[in-house]
Amino acid sequence: MKLICYCFAHSEDEIRRAVLEDSGRSRIMEQILAAKKAGACRCVETHPQGR
């Protein structure tokens, strides 16, 4: 499993599946951006490259 978002554990497969199920669009990015805006991002702690 290849993680795309380490903060919220979204995988590449999950995003692809969401795109297929939602007419070519994934709402995962919207969820990630909203969570980041709310201060829930932990990239520095969870991403192997600290980003």
Biopython code that builds the backbone (N, CA, C, O; Angstrom):
import numpy as np
from Bio.PDB.StructureBuilder import StructureBuilder

atoms = [
    (1, "MET", "N", (0.849, -1.176, 0.000)),
    (1, "MET", "CA", (0.000, 0.000, 0.000)),
    (1, "MET", "C", (0.894, 1.239, 0.000)),
    (1, "MET", "O", (1.761, 1.392, 0.860)),
    (2, "LYS", "N", (0.675, 2.104, -0.959)),
    (2, "LYS", "CA", (1.440, 3.339, -1.057)),
    (2, "LYS", "C", (0.603, 4.484, -0.487)),
    (2, "LYS", "O", (-0.446, 4.831, -1.029)),
    (3, "LEU", "N", (1.081, 5.061, 0.607)),
    (3, "LEU", "CA", (0.361, 6.177, 1.207)),
    (3, "LEU", "C", (0.634, 7.459, 0.438)),
    (3, "LEU", "O", (1.769, 7.752, 0.062)),
    (4, "ILE", "N", (-0.412, 8.201, 0.218)),
    (4, "ILE", "CA", (-0.310, 9.514, -0.404)),
    (4, "ILE", "C", (-0.349, 10.581, 0.686)),
    (4, "ILE", "O", (0.375, 11.575, 0.627)),
    (5, "CYS", "N", (-1.193, 10.360, 1.666)),
    (5, "CYS", "CA", (-1.320, 11.287, 2.788)),
    (5, "CYS", "C", (-1.000, 10.533, 4.072)),
    (5, "CYS", "O", (-1.767, 9.674, 4.507)),
    (6, "TYR", "N", (0.116, 10.855, 4.661)),
    (6, "TYR", "CA", (0.535, 10.173, 5.879)),
    (6, "TYR", "C", (-0.247, 10.651, 7.099)),
    (6, "TYR", "O", (-0.453, 9.886, 8.042)),
    (7, "CYS", "N", (-0.676, 11.893, 7.087)),
    (7, "CYS", "CA", (-1.421, 12.431, 8.232)),
    (7, "CYS", "C", (-2.739, 11.698, 8.447)),
    (7, "CYS", "O", (-3.120, 11.388, 9.575)),
    (8, "PHE", "N", (-3.418, 11.430, 7.352)),
    (8, "PHE", "CA", (-4.754, 10.855, 7.442)),
    (8, "PHE", "C", (-4.827, 9.460, 6.827)),
    (8, "PHE", "O", (-5.913, 8.905, 6.659)),
    (9, "ALA", "N", (-3.680, 8.905, 6.496)),
    (9, "ALA", "CA", (-3.539, 7.528, 6.001)),
    (9, "ALA", "C", (-4.368, 7.226, 4.753)),
    (9, "ALA", "O", (-5.001, 6.174, 4.661)),
    (10, "HIS", "N", (-4.361, 8.148, 3.801)),
    (10, "HIS", "CA", (-5.039, 7.900, 2.529)),
    (10, "HIS", "C", (-4.043, 7.269, 1.567)),
    (10, "HIS", "O", (-2.944, 7.782, 1.358)),
    (11, "SER", "N", (-4.447, 6.150, 0.989)),
    (11, "SER", "CA", (-3.559, 5.441, 0.072)),
    (11, "SER", "C", (-3.879, 5.794, -1.375)),
    (11, "SER", "O", (-4.943, 6.327, -1.690)),
    (12, "GLU", "N", (-2.931, 5.481, -2.235)),
    (12, "GLU", "CA", (-3.122, 5.695, -3.666)),
    (12, "GLU", "C", (-4.335, 4.903, -4.155)),
    (12, "GLU", "O", (-5.140, 5.415, -4.933)),
    (13, "ASP", "N", (-4.465, 3.665, -3.702)),
    (13, "ASP", "CA", (-5.606, 2.833, -4.108)),
    (13, "ASP", "C", (-6.933, 3.436, -3.660)),
    (13, "ASP", "O", (-7.914, 3.418, -4.403)),
    (14, "GLU", "N", (-6.956, 3.963, -2.453)),
    (14, "GLU", "CA", (-8.181, 4.573, -1.928)),
    (14, "GLU", "C", (-8.595, 5.780, -2.775)),
    (14, "GLU", "O", (-9.776, 5.964, -3.070)),
    (15, "ILE", "N", (-7.628, 6.586, -3.158)),
    (15, "ILE", "CA", (-7.923, 7.765, -3.973)),
    (15, "ILE", "C", (-8.393, 7.348, -5.359)),
    (15, "ILE", "O", (-9.348, 7.916, -5.890)),
    (16, "ARG", "N", (-7.732, 6.363, -5.945)),
    (16, "ARG", "CA", (-8.164, 5.863, -7.263)),
    (16, "ARG", "C", (-9.596, 5.324, -7.207)),
    (16, "ARG", "O", (-10.411, 5.592, -8.090)),
    (17, "ARG", "N", (-9.880, 4.572, -6.168)),
    (17, "ARG", "CA", (-11.221, 3.999, -6.005)),
    (17, "ARG", "C", (-12.263, 5.117, -5.854)),
    (17, "ARG", "O", (-13.351, 5.041, -6.424)),
    (18, "ALA", "N", (-11.922, 6.135, -5.094)),
    (18, "ALA", "CA", (-12.841, 7.258, -4.896)),
    (18, "ALA", "C", (-13.112, 7.975, -6.212)),
    (18, "ALA", "O", (-14.242, 8.386, -6.477)),
    (19, "VAL", "N", (-12.087, 8.126, -7.030)),
    (19, "VAL", "CA", (-12.258, 8.776, -8.337)),
    (19, "VAL", "C", (-13.195, 7.956, -9.219)),
    (19, "VAL", "O", (-14.073, 8.507, -9.882)),
    (20, "LEU", "N", (-13.008, 6.664, -9.222)),
    (20, "LEU", "CA", (-13.863, 5.796, -10.038)),
    (20, "LEU", "C", (-15.312, 5.803, -9.559)),
    (20, "LEU", "O", (-16.239, 5.727, -10.365)),
    (21, "GLU", "N", (-15.499, 5.893, -8.267)),
    (21, "GLU", "CA", (-16.846, 5.845, -7.698)),
    (21, "GLU", "C", (-17.567, 7.185, -7.755)),
    (21, "GLU", "O", (-18.789, 7.233, -7.613)),
    (22, "ASP", "N", (-16.833, 8.271, -7.959)),
    (22, "ASP", "CA", (-17.444, 9.604, -7.907)),
    (22, "ASP", "C", (-17.268, 10.353, -9.227)),
    (22, "ASP", "O", (-16.902, 11.528, -9.237)),
    (23, "SER", "N", (-17.527, 9.679, -10.318)),
    (23, "SER", "CA", (-17.512, 10.300, -11.651)),
    (23, "SER", "C", (-16.223, 11.056, -11.961)),
    (23, "SER", "O", (-16.254, 12.160, -12.504)),
    (24, "GLY", "N", (-15.102, 10.455, -11.613)),
    (24, "GLY", "CA", (-13.818, 11.052, -11.952)),
    (24, "GLY", "C", (-13.294, 12.068, -10.962)),
    (24, "GLY", "O", (-12.347, 12.798, -11.256)),
    (25, "ARG", "N", (-13.896, 12.119, -9.802)),
    (25, "ARG", "CA", (-13.479, 13.104, -8.799)),
    (25, "ARG", "C", (-13.316, 12.421, -7.445)),
    (25, "ARG", "O", (-14.073, 11.517, -7.093)),
    (26, "SER", "N", (-12.330, 12.865, -6.705)),
    (26, "SER", "CA", (-12.146, 12.357, -5.350)),
    (26, "SER", "C", (-12.318, 13.503, -4.364)),
    (26, "SER", "O", (-11.720, 14.568, -4.522)),
    (27, "ARG", "N", (-13.115, 13.283, -3.381)),
    (27, "ARG", "CA", (-13.327, 14.314, -2.354)),
    (27, "ARG", "C", (-12.283, 14.215, -1.236)),
    (27, "ARG", "O", (-12.293, 15.003, -0.290)),
    (28, "ILE", "N", (-11.402, 13.254, -1.361)),
    (28, "ILE", "CA", (-10.375, 13.065, -0.333)),
    (28, "ILE", "C", (-9.495, 14.307, -0.206)),
    (28, "ILE", "O", (-9.176, 14.728, 0.906)),
    (29, "MET", "N", (-9.105, 14.892, -1.326)),
    (29, "MET", "CA", (-8.258, 16.085, -1.264)),
    (29, "MET", "C", (-8.984, 17.220, -0.552)),
    (29, "MET", "O", (-8.374, 17.960, 0.220)),
    (30, "GLU", "N", (-10.264, 17.361, -0.803)),
    (30, "GLU", "CA", (-11.048, 18.390, -0.112)),
    (30, "GLU", "C", (-11.052, 18.136, 1.395)),
    (30, "GLU", "O", (-10.944, 19.069, 2.191)),
    (31, "GLN", "N", (-11.177, 16.873, 1.774)),
    (31, "GLN", "CA", (-11.165, 16.515, 3.193)),
    (31, "GLN", "C", (-9.805, 16.817, 3.816)),
    (31, "GLN", "O", (-9.727, 17.317, 4.939)),
    (32, "ILE", "N", (-8.749, 16.514, 3.092)),
    (32, "ILE", "CA", (-7.395, 16.776, 3.589)),
    (32, "ILE", "C", (-7.184, 18.278, 3.771)),
    (32, "ILE", "O", (-6.672, 18.713, 4.802)),
    (33, "LEU", "N", (-7.575, 19.064, 2.778)),
    (33, "LEU", "CA", (-7.393, 20.515, 2.859)),
    (33, "LEU", "C", (-8.196, 21.118, 4.008)),
    (33, "LEU", "O", (-7.710, 22.010, 4.703)),
    (34, "ALA", "N", (-9.412, 20.639, 4.209)),
    (34, "ALA", "CA", (-10.236, 21.138, 5.312)),
    (34, "ALA", "C", (-9.604, 20.784, 6.663)),
    (34, "ALA", "O", (-9.591, 21.603, 7.582)),
    (35, "ALA", "N", (-9.089, 19.577, 6.772)),
    (35, "ALA", "CA", (-8.453, 19.154, 8.020)),
    (35, "ALA", "C", (-7.185, 19.966, 8.281)),
    (35, "ALA", "O", (-6.910, 20.353, 9.416)),
    (36, "LYS", "N", (-6.417, 20.219, 7.224)),
    (36, "LYS", "CA", (-5.204, 21.031, 7.379)),
    (36, "LYS", "C", (-5.560, 22.440, 7.824)),
    (36, "LYS", "O", (-4.902, 23.014, 8.691)),
    (37, "LYS", "N", (-6.604, 22.990, 7.225)),
    (37, "LYS", "CA", (-7.043, 24.337, 7.581)),
    (37, "LYS", "C", (-7.474, 24.398, 9.047)),
    (37, "LYS", "O", (-7.308, 25.422, 9.710)),
    (38, "ALA", "N", (-8.025, 23.301, 9.538)),
    (38, "ALA", "CA", (-8.472, 23.229, 10.931)),
    (38, "ALA", "C", (-7.320, 22.927, 11.896)),
    (38, "ALA", "O", (-7.521, 22.851, 13.108)),
    (39, "GLY", "N", (-6.112, 22.755, 11.345)),
    (39, "GLY", "CA", (-4.948, 22.514, 12.189)),
    (39, "GLY", "C", (-4.694, 21.055, 12.518)),
    (39, "GLY", "O", (-3.946, 20.746, 13.445)),
    (40, "ALA", "N", (-5.309, 20.162, 11.767)),
    (40, "ALA", "CA", (-5.167, 18.735, 12.057)),
    (40, "ALA", "C", (-4.020, 18.069, 11.296)),
    (40, "ALA", "O", (-3.840, 16.855, 11.395)),
    (41, "CYS", "N", (-3.257, 18.831, 10.551)),
    (41, "CYS", "CA", (-2.151, 18.282, 9.768)),
    (41, "CYS", "C", (-0.976, 17.921, 10.683)),
    (41, "CYS", "O", (-0.602, 18.690, 11.568)),
    (42, "ARG", "N", (-0.406, 16.739, 10.452)),
    (42, "ARG", "CA", (0.753, 16.290, 11.231)),
    (42, "ARG", "C", (1.856, 15.790, 10.307)),
    (42, "ARG", "O", (2.568, 14.840, 10.634)),
    (43, "CYS", "N", (1.992, 16.432, 9.161)),
    (43, "CYS", "CA", (2.968, 15.987, 8.161)),
    (43, "CYS", "C", (4.386, 15.905, 8.718)),
    (43, "CYS", "O", (5.108, 14.945, 8.448)),
    (44, "VAL", "N", (4.772, 16.886, 9.475)),
    (44, "VAL", "CA", (6.137, 16.912, 10.004)),
    (44, "VAL", "C", (6.412, 15.674, 10.854)),
    (44, "VAL", "O", (7.518, 15.135, 10.834)),
    (45, "GLU", "N", (5.406, 15.229, 11.598)),
    (45, "GLU", "CA", (5.589, 14.061, 12.458)),
    (45, "GLU", "C", (5.396, 12.733, 11.731)),
    (45, "GLU", "O", (6.044, 11.745, 12.076)),
    (46, "THR", "N", (4.515, 12.695, 10.727)),
    (46, "THR", "CA", (4.140, 11.410, 10.140)),
    (46, "THR", "C", (4.765, 11.100, 8.789)),
    (46, "THR", "O", (4.936, 9.928, 8.453)),
    (47, "HIS", "N", (5.107, 12.105, 8.012)),
    (47, "HIS", "CA", (5.676, 11.869, 6.682)),
    (47, "HIS", "C", (7.165, 11.566, 6.821)),
    (47, "HIS", "O", (7.876, 12.277, 7.532)),
    (48, "PRO", "N", (7.637, 10.531, 6.157)),
    (48, "PRO", "CA", (9.052, 10.159, 6.268)),
    (48, "PRO", "C", (10.018, 11.288, 5.885)),
    (48, "PRO", "O", (11.137, 11.350, 6.393)),
    (49, "GLN", "N", (9.583, 12.176, 4.990)),
    (49, "GLN", "CA", (10.441, 13.285, 4.578)),
    (49, "GLN", "C", (10.079, 14.586, 5.301)),
    (49, "GLN", "O", (10.625, 15.643, 4.985)),
    (50, "GLY", "N", (9.177, 14.511, 6.253)),
    (50, "GLY", "CA", (8.812, 15.668, 7.057)),
    (50, "GLY", "C", (8.098, 16.765, 6.310)),
    (50, "GLY", "O", (8.300, 17.947, 6.587)),
    (51, "ARG", "N", (7.261, 16.380, 5.362)),
    (51, "ARG", "CA", (6.510, 17.405, 4.620)),
    (51, "ARG", "C", (5.069, 17.047, 4.487)),
    (51, "ARG", "O", (4.298, 17.800, 3.891)),
]
sb = StructureBuilder()
sb.init_structure("model")
sb.init_model(0)
sb.init_chain("A")
sb.init_seg("    ")
for serial, (resi, resn, name, xyz) in enumerate(atoms, 1):
    if name == "N":
        sb.init_residue(resn, " ", resi, " ")
    sb.init_atom(name, np.array(xyz, "f"), 0.0, 1.0, " ", f" {name:<3s}", serial, name[0])
structure = sb.get_structure()
